[in-house]
Amino acid sequence: MSAPEITRASVGLRSERGPILLAVMLSIGLVAIDSTILATAVPAVVDDLGGFTSFPWLFSIYLLAQAVAVPIYGKVADLYGRKPVMLLGIGLFVLGSLLCGIAWSMPALIVFRLLQGLGAGAVQPMGMTIVGDIYSMEERAKVQGYIASVWATASIVGPTLGGVFADYLSWRWIFFVNLPLGIAAGWVMWRRFDERVEPRKHSIDYLGAVLLAAGGTLLLLGLLEGGVRWEWASVPGVAIFVVAALLLAAFVGVESRAPEPVLPLWIFRRRVLNASNSGAFVVGVLMLGLTSYVPLYAQGVLGHGALVAGLALASMTIGWPIAASTSGRFYLSMGFRKTVLMGSLFVIAGAALLLPVNADSALWQLALPCFVMGIGFGYVASPGVIVAQSSVGWQHRGVATGTNMFSRSMGSAVGVAVFGAIVNSRLAGSAEGASLDLEHLSAGVLAPAIHLVFVCSAVVALALLLSGLLMPPHAGEEARRLLSRPIGRTRRPPERVEHVDVRVGLCGWTVSQSSYVRRFPVVEVQHTFYEPPADALLARWRAQVPPGFEFTIKAWQVVTHESNSPTYRRMKQPLPASARGQVGAFRTTPPVLAAWQRTLECARVLQATAVLLQCPKSFRPTAENVARLRTFVSQVERPTGRLLWEPRGEWPTQLLTELCAELDLVHVVDPMQTETVTPEQTYYRLHGTTGSRHVHTDDELRRLRDLVDGRPSPYVMFNNLPRTGDAERFRDLLSG
């Protein structure tokens, strides 16, 4: 069955989710315009308020507040929902804008910009996270065009409005213009966006948040002000990095023990997230190199005015949205890895085109490389955010998005520090004691200093290839299958109370196949656990079911159960003596790897939508077992559907949460005994409260119905002996 065609009519502003998309676009527009509107009005601000030496802090304090707040907001949103964090961010941004507009001095304006930055730190990542929540991966390929249009419009409207307000009205309107936009965005978000967050008690990681904020602030401050306010090798220059390192080391220690860490350490063990975040970091480094020095080269070396110099940089902000809006076509057809590698090649090509630029070059020779690099940034950054979001569940998507954006901010700070140090060092050697003020530097002195930045940018651009190669070859394929439908957190009143999406089935055939498929829509095949059947039999099963019927399978016991398990008695061919110490417990031995490949072959023949890894109670949460699980799941080929994991016995909830998030596992439980840590992907297996012969009472089935109510497409599989009758009673209860 082919998926329905996704059109702009189904996902755009006139669709059911259109008002939410509009609110997100307005919210992101606040941040996008603010990032470009102020620069052109700095002279007017300084003329009115004074404080020329302090005006760089208008940008630095904003960047600091935004960057440090992003990962904290991401975690809070995962605990309490996106809506309250987004509304808080809009509120802080609007309040900060109002205060900036009435600021009476440069210090006051800087403080109010801090408040604006705290708001922006919530708005941008929450906007992208909400998009990830309400749209599937395929739909985001279309929606990305809408988000990209916001940035493209802001790159043109922002500088223009800044110049108009500064020249004809007042620079204060640069901030007042945010008030109606922010109020409109907040009102639409409040009225039209509804999300379902399961209420439960949380353990807030206050200490971790404070340590991250303090350590991150000092680290960014040291990078931004090193070589400007103080020398790199001076006492303040070294001390700020030492204190930052100590605070961040303490943060890591706290996070390793926190029940609900603000920044889970498993984030740094996921290959797809490391690839995405490293790409965002390099993009941040290069982007600051362009935005800081391309306009300066156009003015100070090529002799153009400020407006024309801004147009050279605008070519990058035009290329980026073009690529971002078309990136979906590529990552859906050829995968995320190839798309990121393609974007990396664009960036490298653009950086190479900058190398021959000299004092005799025309402006287009400077603008063209910026445009090409902007194309590359769009093909690296946008798919990077999407694959990061899609590789985790709802409860971790805020952290994944926030970490990606924090990585870009860190890259920007490093870019400011490194490129600034390179230019200053070259100028100090060339000026020979003369003033280093820009207005006193000749083109002959400035050109080689900035050209050195272009050379370093070309070298740094090569690192994007490494981040692309780090991306798993099949990154996003499982997420595309699992998240092909939105999670369903927006309100759709007629459908919320129905149970048409609950998949009720049995663990194993209990009646003839022809009778079974008339009663249930899914079966969990047990034969594959004891000893996988021949492909011919599996193919016959597949051919004899109606369209839409699902198979899930249980992985061969050789993968999970050690040789002393009594379940091996049902194998037709006993294990060879040489293999008995090499099977089970996720060992990466030849017998286990071969058994896993056979499991995958069965899944492919049956077109199974999920593969279950069921562990015996003897597989306890020891360090050795956890390490084996991590190694196995990280290294082996994954199935084409979801990977389910049912640990038996007592496992700490925090450890389960970390492992399922890190390894992209669906936590399978008997809901009569415990609750899953992956409620956004529910797969229940009911074994019987009092044993395998247990018959579920009407009260138990009603409780089960309440548990699955509102869950996105849950699976309820009965595994007790009288399971056929229990499943039919539960099915009737749902329909009644």
NORTADA-V586697 format. One record per backbone hydrogen bond with DSSP energy under -0.5 kcal/mol. NH is the residue of the N-H (numbers start at 1). CO is the residue of the C=O. If there is no record, write none. Layout:
<<NH & CO> <NH & CO>>
This chain:
<<7 & 5> <10 & 7> <11 & 7> <12 & 8> <15 & 12> <18 & 15> <21 & 17> <22 & 18> <23 & 19> <24 & 20> <25 & 21> <26 & 22> <27 & 23> <28 & 24> <29 & 25> <30 & 26> <31 & 27> <32 & 28> <33 & 29> <34 & 30> <35 & 31> <36 & 33> <37 & 33> <38 & 34> <40 & 36> <41 & 38> <42 & 39> <45 & 41> <46 & 42> <47 & 43> <48 & 44> <49 & 45> <50 & 46> <54 & 51> <55 & 51> <55 & 52> <57 & 54> <58 & 55> <59 & 56> <60 & 56> <61 & 57> <63 & 59> <64 & 60> <65 & 61> <66 & 62> <67 & 63> <68 & 64> <69 & 65> <70 & 66> <71 & 67> <72 & 68> <73 & 69> <74 & 70> <75 & 71> <76 & 72> <77 & 73> <78 & 74> <79 & 75> <80 & 76> <81 & 77> <85 & 81> <86 & 82> <87 & 83> <88 & 84> <89 & 85> <90 & 86> <91 & 87> <92 & 88> <93 & 89> <94 & 90> <95 & 91> <96 & 92> <97 & 93> <98 & 94> <99 & 95> <100 & 96> <101 & 97> <102 & 98> <103 & 100> <106 & 49> <109 & 105> <110 & 106> <111 & 107> <112 & 108> <113 & 109> <114 & 110> <115 & 111> <116 & 112> <117 & 113> <118 & 114> <119 & 115> <120 & 116> <121 & 117> <122 & 119> <123 & 119> <124 & 120> <126 & 122> <127 & 123> <128 & 124> <129 & 125> <130 & 126> <131 & 127> <132 & 128> <133 & 129> <134 & 130> <135 & 131> <137 & 483> <140 & 136> <141 & 137> <141 & 138> <142 & 138> <142 & 139> <143 & 139> <144 & 140> <145 & 142> <146 & 142> <146 & 143> <147 & 143> <148 & 144> <149 & 145> <150 & 146> <150 & 147> <151 & 147> <152 & 148> <153 & 149> <154 & 150> <155 & 151> <156 & 152> <156 & 153> <157 & 153> <158 & 154> <160 & 156> <161 & 157> <162 & 158> <163 & 159> <164 & 160> <165 & 161> <166 & 162> <167 & 163> <168 & 164> <169 & 164> <169 & 165> <173 & 170> <174 & 171> <175 & 172> <176 & 172> <177 & 173> <178 & 175> <179 & 176> <180 & 176> <181 & 177> <182 & 178> <183 & 179> <184 & 180> <185 & 181> <186 & 182> <187 & 183> <188 & 184> <189 & 185> <190 & 186> <191 & 187> <192 & 188> <193 & 189> <194 & 192> <197 & 195> <198 & 196> <204 & 202> <206 & 204> <209 & 205> <210 & 206> <211 & 207> <212 & 208> <213 & 209> <214 & 210> <215 & 211> <216 & 212> <217 & 213> <218 & 214> <219 & 215> <220 & 216> <221 & 217> <222 & 218> <223 & 219> <224 & 220> <225 & 221> <226 & 222> <227 & 230> <228 & 225> <229 & 225> <230 & 225> <234 & 231> <238 & 234> <239 & 235> <240 & 236> <241 & 237> <242 & 238> <243 & 239> <244 & 240> <245 & 241> <246 & 242> <247 & 243> <248 & 244> <249 & 245> <250 & 246> <251 & 247> <252 & 248> <253 & 249> <254 & 250> <255 & 251> <256 & 252> <257 & 254> <258 & 254> <261 & 258> <267 & 264> <268 & 265> <269 & 266> <270 & 266> <270 & 267> <271 & 269> <274 & 270> <275 & 271> <276 & 272> <277 & 273> <278 & 274> <279 & 275> <280 & 276> <281 & 277> <282 & 278> <283 & 279> <284 & 280> <285 & 281> <286 & 282> <287 & 283> <288 & 284> <289 & 285> <290 & 286> <291 & 287> <292 & 288> <293 & 289> <294 & 290> <295 & 290> <297 & 293> <298 & 294> <299 & 295> <300 & 296> <301 & 297> <302 & 297> <303 & 299> <304 & 298> <309 & 305> <310 & 306> <311 & 307> <312 & 308> <313 & 309> <314 & 310> <315 & 311> <316 & 313> <317 & 313> <318 & 314> <319 & 315> <320 & 316> <321 & 317> <322 & 318> <323 & 319> <324 & 320> <325 & 321> <326 & 322> <326 & 323> <327 & 323> <329 & 326> <330 & 326> <330 & 327> <331 & 327> <332 & 328> <333 & 329> <334 & 330> <335 & 330> <335 & 331> <336 & 475> <339 & 335> <340 & 336> <341 & 337> <342 & 338> <343 & 339> <344 & 340> <345 & 341> <346 & 342> <347 & 343> <348 & 344> <349 & 345> <350 & 346> <351 & 347> <352 & 348> <353 & 349> <354 & 350> <355 & 351> <355 & 352> <356 & 352> <357 & 354> <361 & 358> <365 & 362> <366 & 362> <366 & 363> <367 & 363> <368 & 364> <370 & 366> <371 & 367> <372 & 368> <373 & 369> <374 & 370> <375 & 371> <376 & 372> <377 & 373> <378 & 374> <379 & 375> <380 & 376> <380 & 377> <381 & 377> <382 & 378> <383 & 378> <384 & 380> <385 & 381> <386 & 382> <387 & 383> <388 & 384> <389 & 385> <390 & 386> <391 & 387> <391 & 388> <392 & 389> <396 & 393> <397 & 393> <397 & 394> <398 & 394> <400 & 396> <401 & 397> <402 & 398> <403 & 399> <404 & 400> <405 & 401> <406 & 402> <407 & 403> <408 & 404> <409 & 405> <410 & 406> <411 & 407> <412 & 408> <413 & 409> <414 & 410> <415 & 411> <416 & 412> <417 & 413> <418 & 414> <419 & 415> <420 & 415> <420 & 416> <421 & 417> <422 & 418> <423 & 419> <424 & 420> <425 & 421> <426 & 422> <427 & 423> <428 & 424> <429 & 425> <430 & 426> <431 & 427> <432 & 428> <434 & 431> <440 & 437> <441 & 438> <445 & 442> <446 & 442> <447 & 443> <448 & 444> <449 & 445> <450 & 446> <451 & 447> <452 & 448> <453 & 449> <453 & 450> <454 & 450> <455 & 451> <456 & 452> <457 & 453> <458 & 454> <459 & 455> <460 & 456> <461 & 457> <462 & 458> <462 & 459> <463 & 460> <464 & 461> <465 & 461> <465 & 462> <466 & 462> <467 & 463> <468 & 464> <469 & 465> <470 & 466> <471 & 467> <471 & 468> <475 & 472> <477 & 474> <478 & 474> <480 & 476> <481 & 477> <482 & 478> <483 & 479> <484 & 481> <487 & 133> <495 & 492> <496 & 492> <497 & 493> <498 & 495> <502 & 499> <503 & 714> <504 & 502> <505 & 716> <506 & 522> <507 & 718> <508 & 506> <508 & 524> <516 & 512> <517 & 513> <518 & 514> <518 & 515> <519 & 515> <519 & 516> <520 & 516> <521 & 504> <522 & 504> <523 & 550> <524 & 506> <525 & 523> <525 & 552> <529 & 526> <530 & 526> <531 & 527> <538 & 534> <539 & 535> <540 & 536> <541 & 537> <542 & 538> <543 & 539> <544 & 540> <545 & 542> <549 & 546> <550 & 521> <552 & 523> <553 & 610> <554 & 525> <555 & 553> <555 & 612> <557 & 529> <559 & 556> <560 & 556> <561 & 557> <563 & 580> <565 & 562> <568 & 565> <569 & 566> <570 & 567> <571 & 568> <574 & 572> <579 & 576> <580 & 576> <580 & 577> <582 & 579> <583 & 579> <584 & 558> <585 & 560> <586 & 559> <587 & 584> <589 & 587> <593 & 589> <594 & 590> <595 & 591> <596 & 592> <597 & 593> <598 & 594> <599 & 595> <600 & 596> <601 & 597> <602 & 598> <603 & 599> <604 & 600> <605 & 601> <606 & 602> <607 & 603> <608 & 603> <609 & 551> <610 & 551> <611 & 642> <612 & 553> <613 & 644> <614 & 612> <615 & 613> <615 & 646> <619 & 616> <620 & 618> <622 & 620> <626 & 622> <627 & 623> <628 & 624> <629 & 625> <630 & 626> <631 & 627> <632 & 628> <633 & 629> <634 & 630> <635 & 631> <636 & 632> <642 & 609> <644 & 611> <644 & 642> <645 & 666> <646 & 613> <647 & 645> <651 & 649> <656 & 652> <657 & 653> <658 & 654> <659 & 655> <660 & 656> <661 & 657> <662 & 658> <663 & 659> <664 & 660> <665 & 660> <666 & 643> <667 & 665> <668 & 645> <668 & 666> <669 & 683> <671 & 669> <673 & 670> <674 & 670> <681 & 678> <684 & 715> <685 & 669> <686 & 717> <687 & 685> <691 & 688> <694 & 691> <696 & 694> <701 & 697> <702 & 698> <703 & 699> <704 & 700> <705 & 701> <706 & 702> <707 & 703> <708 & 704> <709 & 705> <711 & 708> <713 & 711> <714 & 711> <715 & 682> <716 & 503> <717 & 684> <717 & 715> <718 & 505> <718 & 716> <719 & 686> <720 & 686> <721 & 692> <723 & 720> <723 & 721> <726 & 722> <727 & 723> <728 & 724> <729 & 725> <730 & 726> <731 & 727> <732 & 728> <733 & 729> <734 & 730> <735 & 731> <736 & 732>>
